[in-house]
């Protein structure tokens, strides 16, 4: 995953254009199941319109007296306001700095700034770079253009025995930032690769990589009815390559299957943060909006906006770790395993089973004869009515998904429960 991330990192991505297409083709080269879906510029998508396609060749400011270039796009593509119009002007430093965006709270960082839906031009710099620019006159060049084109996204579908689906999505519109947002797409891509290894699955799985906001809105114009009919739960995967935290951004109800699944898996993590839907920020805004209302939650390590490198050039390849990416994949491997092998347990005995003959219960009875693990096992059976799923039982018993899976395996082995 980290190797893939390194390959993708230099590409200047936006919500449309060649950078987006290069990124899509890269993921298709690994998983050809990703099929292209395109929307023409100007097409109405619910309350929005698909924007024109943007491309950029170069950008810099050039100090005329010293003949030095500054804020060079080719050295760091965050130096240009994303979706900037073209410009070729001469101006003084006094006028130029009005068009340079900085983050005054993080003086060493080049911020990621966009202007997707209003035409303007601009550069981005660290506060230190901005104040150190020499006085005098500058040539200002941004070689970009807009044209009627298309917005692209990709979808992969793995058909299972059941039509009910588990949904994964991340976004591919950010330029050179490693955690936000290349970690999400490479993790989703890896989850797809892991699903394919299962050969024939019980449930179906759907994967979408799209530009944030406008991409998910476009996608929903095409798939909303199908998703409403089939989606069991879904996950927006973002910022999953750095830091030790685990974060759940809950659905509006806070009580969807996606909420239960992530809570069960993350319950025993040392740093598990739960955020309400009031603190949403990614594509859960679209998938959970009132007239869509899909059972979708967000998953991050440290949540977007909660780390100082967020939306700056400091979110670089040194910030992301292979170990963290792998841990993030494992979160969903455990959830998928639960769906596939342990989803809805049903007790096979009338009344409590006779555990002693199976060597699952002590033969001597006393006040404190029940160890915690034995009590947990008995409680698990007590709630295995063929209607509750493993994630709900995890919530009721306040057990981690790992503990529930261990109990479920033991009970299946001893033919005390079956899975539906």
Residue, then its C-alpha position, 0 to 999 in steps of 0.5 A: x500500500x505504501x508503494x502505491x501511495x508513493x507512486x500516486x503522491x506526485x500527481x496533481x489531482x482535482x475534482x476533474x481532469x487528467x490527474x484524476x484520470x491518472x489516479x483512476x487508471x492506476x487503481x484499475x491496473x491493480x483491480x480491473x473490477x473498477x469500472x469507469x462512470x463519467x458525467x458530462x460538464x454542465x449535467x444537472x445532478x440533484x441541486x448541483x451541476x457538474x463543473x468544467x474540466x480543469x487542467x494545469x501545466x505550470x505556475x510560479x511567480x518570478x522576481x524580475x530584478x533577481x530573476x528567481x522563481x518562487x512558489x513553483x507548481x512543479x516543486x509542490x502542486x499545493x502552491x497553486x489554488x486548486x481550480x485556479x484560473x490562468x493568469x499572466x501578469x506583472x505586479x508589485x509585491x504589495x498587490x501580489x500578496x493579496x492573492x497568496x493564501x497562507x495558514x497563520x496558525x501553522x506558519x511553516x505549512x503550505x495550505x491546501x486551498x480550493x475555489x471549485x465553484x467561483x472563478x479566481x486565481x491564487x497561490x498558496x505559501x507558508x506564512x514564512x515564505x510569504x513574508x520573506x518574498x523580496x520587495x519589487x515587481x513580479x511576473x505572475x504565471x498560472x498556465x491552466x485552462x477550463x473546458x467542457x469535459x467530464x467528471x470521472x469516478x469508478x465503481x467495483x462490484x463483487x457479487x455474493x450469494x446474497x444481494x445485500x451489500x456492504x459498501x466502501x468509498x473514499x475520495x481521489x480529488x486531493x493533490x499531493x497529500x498522503x494521509x488526506x487523501x491517498x490513504x483512504x483510496x489505497x486502503x479501499x483498494x486493498x480491501x477490494x483485493x482482500x475480498x477477491x481472495x475469498x472467492x465466493x462471498x455470502x454478501x455482495x460488496x461495492x466499492x467507489x472511488x470518486x471526487x469528494x462531494x460532487x463525485x458522491x452526488x453524481x454517483x447517487x444520481x445513478x445508484x440511489x435506488x439500488x443502494x436504498x434497496x440493497x445496502x446493509x451498511x457502508x463506510x466512508x474511509x478517510x485519513x487512515x494512514x497516520x497516528x494511533x487513534x481510531x475514529x468513528x463518525x456516526x450516522x445521524x441516528x448513531x444506531x445503524x449497522x455501520x455504527x455497531x460494526x465499527x464500535x464492536x471492532x474498535x471497542x478494545x482500542x486504546x485510543x477510540x474516538x467517537x464523533x457524532x454526525x454533527x462533526x461530519x466532514x466527508x462524503x457521509x454528508x451525502x450518503x446520510x443526507x435526509x433524502x438519501x439516508x443510507x446506513x453509512x458511517x465514517x472511519x478515520x484514524x485521527x479524524x480529518x481536521x484534528x491533526x496539525x498537518x491536515x490540508x497542508x504540505x506537511x501531510x507528506x510521505x513521512x507522515x504515513x506509515x505502512x503499519x498504520x495502513x495495514x491496521x486500518x485494513x485489518x479493521x475491515x477484514x475483521x468486520x467482513x469476516x464477521x459478516x461472512x462467517x458469524x453474522x446472525x447466530x442462533x442457539x440450537x438448543x431449547x433452554x440452556x445447553x448442558x455445557x458440562x458434558x462439552x467441557x465448557x462449564x465447571x463441574x463444581x458449583x459455588x458462588x464464584x464458580x463462573x469465570x468471566x469468559x464462561x459468563x460471556x459465553x453463556x450470555x452470548x448464547x442467551x442473546x443468540x435468538x437468530x435475529x440479533x447480529x454479532x455487532x448488536x450482541x457485542x454492544x449488549x455484552x460490551x465485548x469487543x468484536x475479537x472476543x465475540x468472534x472467539x466465542x462464536x467460533x467455540x460455540x459453532x465448533x461445539x454445535x451450540x449455535x448456527x449462523x444465518 
